[in-house]
Amino acid sequence: EFNQANPVASAPRNFRPQQVWVARGRGDL
């Protein structure tokens, strides 16, 4: 589940912030 208000907290632990922002931009996760 992806919380757009707090993407870092919602992302898997092995995701870095950069990857989270990229995924968010693509609409993935």
N, C-alpha and C positions, 0 to 999 in steps of 0.2 A: 504494500500500500504506500502511495506516495503523497506526502503532505507538502503541497506547494508553498505553504507559509513557512515551513521549516525543512527545506530539502536535505540539509546536512544531517539533521537528527533522524530523518526518515530513511536515509539511504543505508544500504548494507555497510557494516563496519569497515570492509575492505575497500570501500569507495573513497577516493580522495575528493575534496571539494570541486576540483576542476572537472572531474568525471561527472559529478552530480550536475554541474551547470550545463555541461554538454548534453547530458541525457535530458535535462529539463528543457533545453532549447529544441531538442528533437521530439519532445513529447513522449520519451521513453520512460522506463522504470515503472 
